């Protein structure tokens, strides 16, 4: 291959280095990307072996650089340099040698999905590191890996892992087909890829599990699920899943079975209760005050004596203030964010009650509703329910309890339609061939099989 073609392809990229090594009767050209190449590796694997053979009868690059791979097209050669390889040419043959080395974050504890009793290691942005974390835990020949690239411009590498003796071929084929059909310039995060792979991207509910925990991915593999890792993203995408898996926490697998079952059911009940607490307040005060006990109605009427806003605007105003405080605290530094969240909530809530803008009862209801929304560990699910809660409040303000029932019926019908890699999201957790997945409403005791 003519080296001038490579120079033309690399023109305008100052990070590409061309280096000439002059031997006794031969000149060797090197092409590599300076930001991706470790100079010490380049010296040991390329430059030193070439210098040792200086003066000897030249038998070709392949005989000198044994670990090199030959390449014969310009596109392959250019792609190799972009991936961190070094190209070596003697005007007769062209080989590539892996000299890639770049600084990367070490294995750390997950701050998003924390666990008290379980393992503390979490995935990193390096695909090879994440793969090694999984394969050190699952030492089985049945664990298969499919590696590919997505993104026309970025050529981001991904890895699909599955247990060959447990996986459902329909789910695996669904994922591989979806990956092949992706038409995008580039992928930056696992969350972006998740939205592209889901059948209902407009749904507030995630249809794949997004996790940073290695133990969660390992247990999913052993249940016959498919795990997708992406280079540059410290998360794994898991499917197919059922709805309860979005509710589960990492410590459910390590708690006693009765405790874990109680926590799961409390999470499920409390999470759906968030939809009805504030919306029911709006319904009862606007349309159905006769349904409240006289003493409770008298108490609410007294607390709302100076409030100028109707119940629906009162609730929406306070919900939006809480949402603003939460988002502001999340975007600030940890110390400032915690202070703003606590002090801001107390100051604004107290001032609003004293000014007569909201009642003290709705302060309590919104606070309880916000706390219940944090029971599930899945961030995407929590954010989705925030949107649904506003829909319940608005329909309650227009139609009362009838509006709430319409919203709940539509919510259930929407959940029934959702699928994860072609399988229903509202499955029971039972499988005729594999038994109970142990990630549903019940967490069965661990037993010796």
C-alpha positions as CSV (number, residue, x, y, z in Angstrom):
1,X,0.0,0.0,0.0
2,X,1.3,3.4,-0.9
3,X,2.0,5.4,2.2
4,X,1.0,8.6,0.4
5,X,-2.6,7.4,0.5
6,X,-2.4,7.1,4.3
7,X,-0.9,10.6,4.5
8,X,-3.8,12.0,2.4
9,X,-6.4,10.2,4.7
10,X,-4.8,11.6,7.8
11,X,-4.3,15.1,6.4
12,X,-5.5,17.8,8.8
13,X,-5.3,15.6,11.9
14,X,-2.3,16.9,14.0
15,X,-2.8,14.0,16.5
16,X,-1.7,11.5,13.9
17,X,2.1,11.0,14.0
18,X,4.2,9.7,11.1
19,X,7.6,8.5,12.2
20,X,10.5,7.2,10.0
21,X,12.9,4.6,11.2
22,X,16.0,4.4,9.0
23,X,17.7,1.0,9.0
24,X,20.9,0.1,7.1
25,X,19.1,-0.7,3.8
26,X,15.5,0.0,4.6
27,X,13.2,2.8,5.7
28,X,10.2,1.9,7.9
29,X,7.2,4.2,8.3
30,X,5.1,4.3,11.4
31,X,1.6,5.8,11.7
32,X,-0.1,6.2,15.1
33,X,-2.4,8.5,17.1
34,X,-0.4,10.2,19.8
35,X,-3.2,10.5,22.3
36,X,-4.1,6.8,22.2
37,X,-0.6,5.3,22.0
38,X,1.7,4.5,25.0
39,X,5.2,5.5,24.0
40,X,6.8,2.9,26.2
41,X,4.8,0.2,24.5
42,X,5.7,1.6,21.1
43,X,9.3,1.5,22.0
44,X,9.3,-2.1,23.3
45,X,7.0,-3.7,20.7
46,X,8.0,-1.8,17.5
47,X,11.1,0.4,17.6
48,X,13.5,-1.9,19.6
49,X,12.7,-5.1,17.6
50,X,13.3,-3.2,14.3
51,X,16.6,-1.8,15.6
52,X,17.7,-5.3,16.8
53,X,17.3,-6.6,13.2
54,X,19.2,-3.7,11.7
55,X,22.0,-5.0,9.5
56,X,20.5,-8.5,9.2
57,X,19.0,-9.9,6.0
58,X,15.5,-8.4,5.8
59,X,12.8,-11.1,5.8
60,X,9.7,-8.9,6.1
61,X,7.8,-7.1,8.8
62,X,5.8,-10.1,9.8
63,X,9.0,-12.0,10.7
64,X,10.3,-9.1,12.8
65,X,7.0,-8.1,14.5
66,X,5.5,-11.4,15.2
67,X,2.4,-10.1,17.1
68,X,1.4,-7.8,14.2
69,X,-1.6,-8.4,11.9
70,X,-1.5,-7.6,8.2
71,X,-4.0,-5.2,6.6
72,X,-4.4,-4.4,3.0
73,X,-7.0,-1.7,2.6
74,X,-6.9,2.0,3.3
75,X,-10.2,2.0,5.2
76,X,-9.0,-0.8,7.5
77,X,-5.7,0.9,8.1
78,X,-7.3,4.2,9.0
79,X,-9.8,2.6,11.3
80,X,-6.9,0.7,13.0
81,X,-5.1,4.0,13.8
82,X,-8.3,5.5,15.2
83,X,-8.6,2.5,17.5
84,X,-5.1,2.9,18.9
85,X,-3.1,0.6,16.7
86,X,0.2,1.5,15.2
87,X,0.7,1.0,11.4
88,X,4.1,-0.2,10.2
89,X,5.0,-0.1,6.5
90,X,8.1,-1.0,4.6
91,X,6.5,-0.2,1.1
92,X,5.9,-3.9,0.5
93,X,3.6,-4.9,3.4
94,X,1.5,-3.1,6.0
95,X,0.8,-4.5,9.4
96,X,-0.9,-3.1,12.5
97,X,0.2,-3.6,16.1
98,X,-1.8,-2.9,19.2
99,X,-0.1,-0.1,21.2
100,X,-3.3,1.3,22.7
101,X,-3.1,2.7,26.2
102,X,-5.1,5.4,27.8
103,X,-5.8,6.4,31.4
104,X,-9.1,5.1,32.8
105,X,-11.1,5.2,36.0
106,X,-10.5,2.4,38.4
107,X,-13.2,0.0,39.8
108,X,-15.2,1.9,42.4
109,X,-18.3,1.6,44.6
110,X,-21.6,2.6,43.0
111,X,-23.0,5.8,44.5
112,X,-26.3,5.3,42.7
113,X,-27.3,1.7,43.6
114,X,-25.6,1.3,47.0
115,X,-25.7,-2.0,48.9
116,X,-25.0,-2.7,52.5
117,X,-24.4,-6.4,52.4
118,X,-23.7,-7.1,48.7
119,X,-20.5,-6.7,46.6
120,X,-19.3,-3.1,46.1
121,X,-17.7,-3.2,42.7
122,X,-19.4,-1.3,39.8
123,X,-18.9,-1.1,36.1
124,X,-16.5,1.5,34.6
125,X,-16.3,3.3,31.3
126,X,-13.9,0.8,29.9
127,X,-15.6,-2.1,28.0
128,X,-12.7,-4.5,28.6
129,X,-12.8,-3.8,32.3
130,X,-16.5,-4.3,32.5
131,X,-16.3,-7.5,30.6
132,X,-13.6,-8.8,32.9
133,X,-15.7,-8.0,36.0
134,X,-18.5,-10.1,34.7
135,X,-16.4,-13.0,33.5
136,X,-14.5,-13.2,36.7
137,X,-17.8,-14.0,38.4
138,X,-19.2,-16.3,35.7
139,X,-16.5,-18.9,34.8
140,X,-18.5,-21.0,32.4
141,X,-18.0,-21.9,28.7
142,X,-21.8,-21.3,28.2
143,X,-21.2,-17.5,28.7
144,X,-21.1,-16.2,25.2
145,X,-20.0,-12.7,24.0
146,X,-21.0,-10.9,20.8
147,X,-18.9,-7.8,20.0
148,X,-19.9,-5.2,17.4
149,X,-19.8,-1.4,16.6
150,X,-22.6,1.1,16.4
151,X,-22.6,4.7,15.3
152,X,-21.5,5.8,11.8
153,X,-19.2,8.4,13.1
154,X,-18.2,7.2,16.6
155,X,-17.9,3.4,15.8
156,X,-18.6,2.7,19.5
157,X,-18.0,-0.8,20.5
158,X,-20.6,-2.9,22.4
159,X,-20.7,-6.4,23.9
160,X,-23.8,-8.6,24.2
161,X,-23.4,-11.3,26.9
162,X,-25.7,-14.3,27.4
163,X,-25.7,-17.8,28.8
164,X,-26.1,-20.1,25.7
165,X,-27.8,-22.9,27.7
166,X,-30.4,-20.5,29.4
167,X,-31.1,-17.6,27.0
168,X,-34.3,-17.3,25.1
169,X,-33.4,-17.1,21.4
170,X,-36.3,-14.9,20.6
171,X,-35.1,-12.2,23.1
172,X,-31.5,-12.5,21.9
173,X,-32.5,-12.3,18.2
174,X,-34.7,-9.3,19.0
175,X,-31.8,-7.4,20.5
176,X,-29.3,-8.3,17.8
177,X,-31.8,-7.3,15.1
178,X,-32.5,-3.9,16.9
179,X,-28.7,-3.2,17.1
180,X,-28.2,-4.0,13.4
181,X,-31.0,-1.7,12.4
182,X,-29.8,1.3,14.4
183,X,-29.1,4.3,12.2
184,X,-27.3,6.9,14.2
185,X,-24.3,9.1,14.0
186,X,-23.0,8.1,17.4
187,X,-23.9,6.8,20.9
188,X,-22.7,8.7,23.9
189,X,-24.4,6.9,26.9
190,X,-26.2,3.7,27.7
191,X,-29.3,5.6,28.4
192,X,-29.4,7.0,24.9
193,X,-28.9,3.5,23.5
194,X,-31.7,2.2,25.8
195,X,-34.2,4.7,24.3
196,X,-33.3,3.6,20.8
197,X,-33.7,-0.1,21.6
198,X,-37.1,0.2,23.4
199,X,-40.3,-0.4,21.5
200,X,-42.1,2.4,23.2
201,X,-39.6,5.3,23.6
202,X,-42.4,7.8,24.5
203,X,-43.4,5.7,27.5
204,X,-42.5,7.1,31.0
205,X,-41.5,3.5,32.0
206,X,-38.1,2.0,31.1
207,X,-38.4,-1.3,29.2
208,X,-34.8,-2.3,29.9
209,X,-33.0,-2.4,33.2
210,X,-30.2,0.2,33.5
211,X,-27.7,-0.8,36.2
212,X,-24.1,-0.2,37.3
213,X,-23.9,-3.2,39.5
214,X,-21.9,-6.3,38.5
215,X,-23.8,-8.7,40.8
216,X,-27.2,-7.7,39.3
217,X,-25.9,-8.3,35.8
218,X,-24.4,-11.7,36.9
219,X,-27.7,-12.9,38.4
220,X,-29.6,-11.7,35.3
221,X,-27.3,-13.8,33.1
222,X,-27.9,-16.9,35.2
223,X,-31.7,-16.3,34.8
224,X,-31.4,-16.4,31.0
225,X,-31.4,-12.7,30.4
226,X,-29.3,-10.7,27.9
227,X,-26.7,-8.1,29.2
228,X,-25.5,-5.3,26.9
229,X,-22.3,-3.4,27.7
230,X,-21.2,-0.2,25.9
231,X,-17.7,1.2,25.7
232,X,-17.6,4.6,27.4
233,X,-20.7,3.9,29.5
234,X,-20.4,2.6,33.1
235,X,-23.9,0.9,32.9
236,X,-25.3,-2.3,31.6
237,X,-28.6,-2.8,29.9
238,X,-30.5,-5.9,30.9
239,X,-33.5,-7.5,29.2
240,X,-36.1,-8.9,29.1
241,X,-37.3,-7.7,32.4
242,X,-40.7,-7.6,34.2
243,X,-42.1,-4.6,36.1
244,X,-41.1,-5.7,39.6
245,X,-37.5,-5.8,38.7
246,X,-37.6,-2.0,38.3
247,X,-38.9,-1.9,41.9
248,X,-36.3,-4.2,43.4
249,X,-33.2,-2.9,45.3
250,X,-29.7,-4.4,45.3
251,X,-30.0,-5.6,48.9
252,X,-33.1,-7.7,48.2
253,X,-30.9,-10.6,47.1
254,X,-28.9,-10.5,50.4
255,X,-31.8,-9.9,52.9
256,X,-33.8,-12.6,54.6
257,X,-36.6,-13.8,52.3
258,X,-39.4,-12.5,54.5
259,X,-37.8,-9.1,55.0
260,X,-37.1,-8.8,51.2
261,X,-40.6,-9.7,50.4
262,X,-42.0,-7.2,52.8
263,X,-39.8,-4.4,51.4
264,X,-40.7,-5.3,47.8
265,X,-44.5,-5.1,48.5
266,X,-44.1,-2.0,50.6
267,X,-42.2,-0.4,47.7
268,X,-44.8,-1.4,45.2
269,X,-47.7,-0.2,47.3
270,X,-46.1,3.0,48.4
271,X,-45.0,3.9,44.9
272,X,-48.5,3.6,43.5
273,X,-49.8,5.4,46.5
274,X,-47.8,8.5,45.4
275,X,-50.2,8.8,42.5
276,X,-53.3,9.0,44.7
277,X,-52.2,11.0,47.8
278,X,-52.2,14.5,46.4
279,X,-54.7,13.8,43.6
280,X,-57.2,12.5,46.1
281,X,-56.9,15.6,48.1
282,X,-57.8,17.6,45.0
283,X,-60.7,15.3,44.2
284,X,-62.3,15.3,47.7
285,X,-62.1,19.1,48.1
286,X,-63.2,20.0,44.6
287,X,-65.9,17.4,43.9
288,X,-66.5,15.0,46.8
289,X,-66.3,16.8,50.2
290,X,-69.2,14.7,51.5
291,X,-66.9,11.6,51.4
292,X,-64.6,13.0,54.0
293,X,-65.3,12.4,57.8
294,X,-66.8,15.6,59.3
295,X,-63.8,16.1,61.7
296,X,-61.3,15.7,58.9
297,X,-63.2,18.0,56.6
298,X,-63.4,20.6,59.4
299,X,-59.7,20.4,60.0
300,X,-58.9,20.8,56.3
301,X,-61.4,23.7,55.9
302,X,-59.7,25.5,58.9
303,X,-56.2,25.1,57.4
304,X,-57.5,26.4,54.0
305,X,-59.4,29.3,55.4
306,X,-56.8,31.9,54.1
307,X,-55.7,30.0,50.9
308,X,-56.7,31.9,47.8
309,X,-55.9,29.1,45.3
310,X,-58.2,26.3,44.3
311,X,-57.0,22.8,45.5
312,X,-55.6,21.8,42.1
313,X,-53.5,25.0,41.7
314,X,-52.4,24.7,45.3
315,X,-51.1,21.1,44.9
316,X,-49.5,21.8,41.5
317,X,-47.7,24.9,42.8
318,X,-46.3,23.0,45.8
319,X,-45.3,20.0,43.6
320,X,-43.5,22.2,41.2
321,X,-41.6,24.0,44.0
322,X,-40.5,20.6,45.4
323,X,-39.4,19.5,41.9
324,X,-37.4,22.7,41.5
325,X,-35.7,22.2,44.8
326,X,-34.9,18.6,44.0
327,X,-33.4,19.4,40.6
328,X,-31.5,22.4,42.0
329,X,-30.0,20.3,44.8
330,X,-29.0,17.5,42.3
331,X,-27.2,20.0,40.0
332,X,-25.2,21.7,42.8
333,X,-22.2,20.4,44.6
334,X,-22.9,17.8,47.3
335,X,-22.5,20.0,50.3
336,X,-24.4,23.0,48.9
337,X,-27.1,20.8,47.4
338,X,-27.9,19.1,50.7
339,X,-28.1,22.4,52.4
340,X,-30.4,23.9,49.7
341,X,-32.6,20.9,49.7
342,X,-33.2,20.8,53.5
343,X,-33.1,24.6,54.3
344,X,-34.9,25.6,51.2
345,X,-37.7,23.1,51.8
346,X,-38.2,24.2,55.4
347,X,-38.0,27.9,54.7
348,X,-40.3,27.9,51.7
349,X,-42.8,25.6,53.2
350,X,-43.0,27.6,56.5
351,X,-43.2,30.9,54.7
352,X,-45.9,29.6,52.3
353,X,-48.1,28.4,55.1
354,X,-47.7,31.6,57.2
355,X,-48.4,33.7,54.1
356,X,-51.6,31.7,53.5
357,X,-50.6,30.5,50.0
358,X,-50.9,26.8,50.9
359,X,-52.4,24.8,53.8
360,X,-50.2,23.0,56.3
361,X,-52.0,19.7,55.5
362,X,-51.0,19.7,51.8
363,X,-47.4,20.4,52.9
364,X,-47.5,17.1,54.8
365,X,-49.2,15.2,51.9
366,X,-46.7,16.4,49.3
367,X,-43.8,15.6,51.6
368,X,-45.1,12.0,52.2
369,X,-45.7,11.6,48.5
370,X,-42.2,12.7,47.6
371,X,-40.7,10.4,50.2
372,X,-42.7,7.4,48.8
373,X,-41.5,8.2,45.3
374,X,-37.9,7.5,46.4
375,X,-38.6,3.9,47.5
376,X,-37.5,2.3,44.2
377,X,-33.8,2.4,43.4
378,X,-34.4,2.8,39.6
379,X,-33.9,6.5,38.7
380,X,-35.7,6.3,35.4
381,X,-38.8,4.8,36.9
382,X,-38.9,7.5,39.6
383,X,-38.7,10.3,37.0
384,X,-41.4,8.6,34.9
385,X,-43.8,8.5,37.9
386,X,-43.3,12.2,38.5
387,X,-44.8,12.9,35.0
388,X,-47.7,10.5,35.7
389,X,-48.4,12.1,39.0
390,X,-49.1,15.5,37.3
391,X,-51.5,13.8,35.0
392,X,-53.4,12.3,37.9
393,X,-53.6,15.7,39.7
394,X,-54.9,17.5,36.6
395,X,-57.6,14.9,35.8
396,X,-58.6,15.0,39.5
397,X,-59.0,18.7,39.3
398,X,-61.3,18.4,36.2
399,X,-63.2,15.2,36.8
400,X,-62.6,14.2,40.5
401,X,-62.4,10.5,41.4
402,X,-63.8,9.7,37.9
403,X,-60.7,11.4,36.4
404,X,-58.4,9.4,38.7
405,X,-60.0,6.1,37.7
406,X,-59.6,7.1,34.0
407,X,-55.9,7.9,34.6
408,X,-55.3,4.6,36.5
409,X,-57.2,2.5,33.9
410,X,-55.1,4.1,31.1
411,X,-51.9,3.5,33.1
412,X,-52.7,-0.2,33.6
413,X,-53.6,-0.6,29.9
414,X,-50.4,1.1,28.9
415,X,-48.3,-1.2,31.2
416,X,-50.0,-4.2,29.7
417,X,-49.0,-3.2,26.2
418,X,-45.3,-2.6,27.1
419,X,-42.7,-5.2,26.1
420,X,-39.1,-5.8,27.0
421,X,-37.2,-7.4,24.1
422,X,-40.4,-8.7,22.8
423,X,-41.6,-10.2,26.2
424,X,-44.5,-8.6,28.2
425,X,-43.3,-6.1,30.9
426,X,-46.1,-7.1,33.2
427,X,-45.1,-10.8,33.4
428,X,-45.5,-12.7,36.7
429,X,-41.9,-13.7,37.0
430,X,-42.7,-17.4,36.4
431,X,-41.3,-19.4,33.5
432,X,-42.5,-22.9,32.6
433,X,-39.0,-24.1,31.7
434,X,-36.9,-22.1,34.1
435,X,-39.2,-21.8,37.2
436,X,-39.5,-18.7,39.3
437,X,-37.0,-15.9,38.6
438,X,-37.1,-14.8,42.3
439,X,-37.3,-11.1,41.3
440,X,-41.1,-10.8,41.5
441,X,-43.4,-9.9,44.4
442,X,-42.1,-12.9,46.4
443,X,-38.4,-13.4,47.2
444,X,-38.1,-17.1,47.9
445,X,-35.5,-18.4,50.4
446,X,-32.2,-19.4,49.0
447,X,-32.0,-23.2,49.0
448,X,-29.6,-25.9,48.0
449,X,-30.8,-27.4,44.8
